[in-house]
Structure formats: C-alpha cells, structure tokens
C-alpha cells in the first residue's frame, strides 16, 4: 500500500494524469488545469 501511495503522490504520476489527450506532451491548457487542481486541493 505504501508503494502505491508513493507512486500516486509522485510528480510523474501527476504529469501522466494531466496529459488528458494521451499524446505524451502537455499543452498549455493541460498544464493550467493541473495547476488549478493542485491549488484547489491545497485550499481544502
């Protein structure tokens, strides 16, 4: 379970999740959406 948590909290996993169209590159919109999600999570 600890290994899974470590993976899910890693920057690599977050970047893969941000790539919503699966092309392997992050667009400006995908980066903005990722940043906004992090800001919302930190505000909780």
C-alpha positions in Angstrom: 0.0 0.0 0.0 2.8 2.4 0.8 4.4 1.8 -2.6 1.1 2.7 -4.3 0.8 5.9 -2.2 4.4 6.9 -3.1 3.6 6.4 -6.8 0.3 8.3 -6.7 1.9 11.2 -5.0 4.8 11.3 -7.4 5.2 14.2 -9.9 5.5 11.6 -12.7 2.0 10.2 -12.0 0.6 13.7 -11.8 2.1 14.6 -15.2 0.7 11.5 -16.8 -2.8 12.3 -15.4 -2.5 15.8 -16.7 -1.9 14.5 -20.3 -5.7 14.2 -21.0 -5.4 13.5 -24.7 -2.7 10.9 -24.3 -0.3 12.4 -26.9 2.7 12.3 -24.5 3.1 16.1 -24.4 1.4 18.6 -22.1 -0.4 21.5 -23.8 -0.7 24.9 -22.1 -4.3 24.1 -21.3 -3.4 20.8 -19.7 -0.7 22.5 -17.6 -3.1 25.2 -16.5 -5.7 22.6 -15.5 -3.1 20.6 -13.5 -2.0 23.8 -11.6 -5.6 24.8 -10.9 -6.4 21.3 -9.5 -3.4 21.5 -7.2 -4.4 24.9 -6.0 -7.9 23.7 -5.2 -6.5 20.6 -3.3 -4.3 22.8 -1.2 -7.1 25.1 -0.3 -9.2 22.3 1.2 
